[in-house]
């Protein structure tokens, strides 16, 4: 599945090279040339990952990453730093503030795409195209097919995203607000009860294969998917 990636890079040639390769890999790309523009874009729509150049006009990429980590909304946002600074001390500074990975220029576009895939796999597995198995359920993001044994389970797009998120985060309790942010997007403003409607639809679709009970209601908290 396509991930939304914000590329913050002021060198236009490098920005263009990154954009071409990320789009070729199937990702949605958002571009910014400085931290101020990046902040406005993140305020509007939270991306799945930020690819952040260290040396930027105005606020440096390192200071911007530090700012993102202090904000509750963006503290868990995956960040990969791009830089020509290869000294160990610089890398340690980046990791100390919570940067997830560090790529030194010049870099191979194939390596960049692979590093992004690895970070997304750790932080946002629901944005990848990897096959997911949980109990008897099998979900293939590449073909948008869900099955239990030999039975295919038809789902609408929202129920598919909801099930994909649950299956990649089993046994965790998620509030309605968290589900809205992760499945619908934090820039979409809908009632929390909308989650309940789609949970009912998802359970109804899973009922025929005996998997409806995997989606559990946690009273006073939200929902979780059992891995049993």
C-alpha positions as CSV (number, residue, x, y, z in Angstrom):
1,X,0.0,0.0,0.0
2,X,1.2,3.5,-0.7
3,X,2.8,5.5,2.1
4,X,2.6,9.2,2.3
5,X,6.2,10.6,2.6
6,X,7.2,14.2,3.2
7,X,10.5,15.0,1.6
8,X,12.2,18.0,3.2
9,X,15.2,18.9,1.0
10,X,16.3,22.2,-0.4
11,X,18.6,21.0,-3.2
12,X,16.2,20.7,-6.1
13,X,18.2,18.1,-8.0
14,X,18.2,15.8,-5.0
15,X,14.6,16.5,-4.2
16,X,13.6,15.6,-7.8
17,X,15.7,12.4,-7.7
18,X,14.1,11.3,-4.5
19,X,10.6,12.1,-5.7
20,X,11.0,10.1,-8.9
21,X,12.3,7.1,-7.1
22,X,9.7,7.2,-4.3
23,X,6.8,7.6,-6.8
24,X,8.2,4.7,-8.8
25,X,8.1,2.6,-5.6
26,X,4.4,3.4,-5.3
27,X,4.6,6.1,-2.6
28,X,2.7,9.4,-2.3
29,X,5.3,12.2,-2.1
30,X,4.9,15.6,-0.6
31,X,7.7,18.2,-1.1
32,X,9.1,21.0,1.1
33,X,12.3,23.0,0.9
34,X,12.5,24.2,4.4
35,X,11.3,23.4,8.0
36,X,8.7,26.2,8.0
37,X,6.9,24.8,4.9
38,X,7.3,21.3,6.3
39,X,5.6,22.3,9.5
40,X,2.6,23.8,7.7
41,X,2.2,20.6,5.6
42,X,2.4,18.4,8.6
43,X,-0.2,20.5,10.4
44,X,-2.6,20.0,7.5
45,X,-2.0,16.3,6.9
46,X,0.2,14.0,9.0
47,X,2.4,11.9,6.6
48,X,3.5,8.3,7.3
49,X,7.2,9.2,7.3
50,X,9.5,12.3,7.0
51,X,12.7,12.2,4.9
52,X,14.5,15.2,6.4
53,X,17.7,16.9,5.2
54,X,20.1,18.0,7.9
55,X,21.2,21.2,6.3
56,X,18.2,23.4,5.6
57,X,17.7,27.2,5.2
58,X,16.5,28.7,8.5
59,X,15.9,26.0,11.1
60,X,18.2,23.0,10.6
61,X,16.7,19.5,10.0
62,X,18.1,18.3,13.3
63,X,16.3,21.2,15.2
64,X,13.1,20.5,13.3
65,X,13.3,16.8,14.2
66,X,13.8,17.8,17.8
67,X,10.7,20.0,17.5
68,X,8.7,17.1,16.0
69,X,9.7,14.8,18.8
70,X,8.5,17.3,21.5
71,X,5.0,17.6,19.9
72,X,2.5,14.9,21.1
73,X,1.0,14.6,17.6
74,X,4.3,14.0,15.8
75,X,6.5,12.4,18.5
76,X,6.1,8.9,17.0
77,X,6.3,10.1,13.4
78,X,9.1,8.1,11.6
79,X,12.0,10.3,10.6
80,X,14.9,9.4,8.3
81,X,17.7,12.0,8.2
82,X,19.6,12.8,4.9
83,X,23.0,14.4,5.3
84,X,26.5,14.8,3.9
85,X,27.8,14.7,7.5
86,X,29.2,11.3,8.1
87,X,30.9,11.9,11.5
88,X,29.9,9.5,14.2
89,X,29.1,12.4,16.6
90,X,26.6,13.8,14.1
91,X,24.8,10.4,13.8
92,X,24.7,10.0,17.6
93,X,23.1,13.5,17.9
94,X,20.4,12.4,15.4
95,X,19.7,9.1,17.1
96,X,19.7,10.8,20.6
97,X,16.7,12.9,19.6
98,X,14.8,10.0,18.2
99,X,15.6,9.9,14.5
100,X,14.8,6.4,13.2
101,X,17.5,6.1,10.5
102,X,20.3,8.1,8.9
103,X,21.4,8.1,5.3
104,X,24.6,9.7,4.1
105,X,24.9,11.6,0.8
106,X,25.6,10.5,-1.9
107,X,23.2,7.5,-1.6
108,X,21.8,4.8,-3.8
109,X,18.1,5.4,-4.6
110,X,17.6,1.6,-4.2
111,X,19.1,1.8,-0.7
112,X,16.9,4.8,0.2
113,X,13.8,2.9,-0.8
114,X,14.9,-0.1,1.1
115,X,15.6,1.9,4.2
116,X,12.2,3.6,4.0
117,X,10.5,0.2,3.6
118,X,12.4,-1.1,6.7
119,X,11.3,1.9,8.9
120,X,7.7,1.7,7.7
121,X,7.7,-2.0,8.5
122,X,8.7,-1.2,12.1
123,X,6.5,1.8,12.6
124,X,3.5,1.6,10.2
125,X,3.2,-2.0,8.9
126,X,-0.3,-1.2,7.6
127,X,1.3,1.0,4.9
128,X,3.3,-1.8,3.4
129,X,2.3,-4.5,0.8
130,X,3.5,-7.4,3.0
131,X,1.1,-10.3,3.3
132,X,-0.4,-10.5,6.8
133,X,-1.5,-13.7,8.6
134,X,-3.4,-13.9,11.8
135,X,-5.1,-17.1,12.9
136,X,-7.1,-18.3,9.9
137,X,-7.2,-14.9,8.3
138,X,-4.9,-14.0,5.4
139,X,-4.8,-10.4,4.1
140,X,-2.9,-9.5,0.9
141,X,-2.6,-5.7,0.6
142,X,-1.2,-6.0,-3.0
143,X,-4.4,-7.7,-4.3
144,X,-6.8,-6.3,-1.7
145,X,-8.0,-9.9,-0.9
146,X,-8.9,-11.3,2.5
147,X,-9.5,-15.0,3.0
148,X,-10.1,-17.5,5.7
149,X,-9.1,-21.0,4.6
150,X,-10.5,-21.3,1.1
151,X,-13.2,-18.7,1.6
152,X,-12.7,-15.2,0.3
153,X,-14.1,-12.4,2.5
154,X,-15.4,-9.3,0.6
155,X,-14.8,-6.0,2.4
156,X,-15.3,-2.4,1.5
157,X,-12.3,-0.1,1.4
158,X,-12.7,1.3,4.9
159,X,-13.3,-2.1,6.5
160,X,-10.2,-3.4,4.6
161,X,-8.0,-0.6,6.0
162,X,-9.5,-1.2,9.5
163,X,-8.8,-4.9,9.4
164,X,-5.3,-4.4,8.0
165,X,-4.5,-2.0,10.9
166,X,-5.9,-4.5,13.4
167,X,-4.0,-7.4,12.0
168,X,-0.7,-5.5,12.0
169,X,-1.3,-4.4,15.6
170,X,-2.8,-7.5,17.3
171,X,-3.6,-7.5,21.0
172,X,-3.3,-3.7,21.4
173,X,-6.2,-1.7,22.6
174,X,-7.0,1.2,20.3
175,X,-9.4,4.1,21.2
176,X,-11.9,5.4,18.7
177,X,-9.7,8.5,18.3
178,X,-6.6,6.5,17.6
179,X,-8.5,4.4,15.0
180,X,-9.8,7.5,13.3
181,X,-6.3,8.9,13.1
182,X,-4.6,5.7,11.9
183,X,-7.3,4.4,9.5
184,X,-9.2,7.5,8.3
185,X,-6.3,10.0,8.8
186,X,-5.9,12.7,11.4
187,X,-7.0,15.4,8.9
188,X,-10.4,13.8,8.4
189,X,-13.1,15.1,10.8
190,X,-15.8,12.5,11.4
191,X,-17.7,11.5,14.5
192,X,-16.1,8.9,16.7
193,X,-19.2,6.7,16.5
194,X,-18.4,6.3,12.8
195,X,-15.8,3.8,14.1
196,X,-18.6,1.7,15.7
197,X,-20.5,1.5,12.4
198,X,-17.5,0.2,10.5
199,X,-16.6,-2.2,13.3
200,X,-20.1,-3.7,13.0
201,X,-19.8,-4.0,9.3
202,X,-16.4,-5.7,9.7
203,X,-17.7,-8.2,12.2
204,X,-20.7,-9.0,10.0
205,X,-18.3,-9.7,7.1
206,X,-16.1,-11.9,9.3
207,X,-19.1,-13.8,10.8
208,X,-19.5,-16.2,7.9
209,X,-16.0,-17.6,8.5
210,X,-16.2,-17.7,12.3
211,X,-13.8,-14.8,12.8
212,X,-16.1,-12.1,14.1
213,X,-15.1,-12.7,17.7
214,X,-11.5,-11.7,16.9
215,X,-12.6,-8.1,17.0
216,X,-13.1,-7.4,20.7
217,X,-14.7,-4.5,22.5
218,X,-12.8,-3.3,25.5
219,X,-15.3,-1.5,27.7
220,X,-14.4,2.1,28.4
221,X,-11.3,2.0,26.1
222,X,-12.0,0.9,22.5
223,X,-11.3,-2.1,20.4
224,X,-8.6,-4.7,19.9
225,X,-8.0,-7.7,17.7
226,X,-7.2,-11.0,19.4
227,X,-4.3,-13.0,18.1
228,X,-5.7,-16.2,19.5
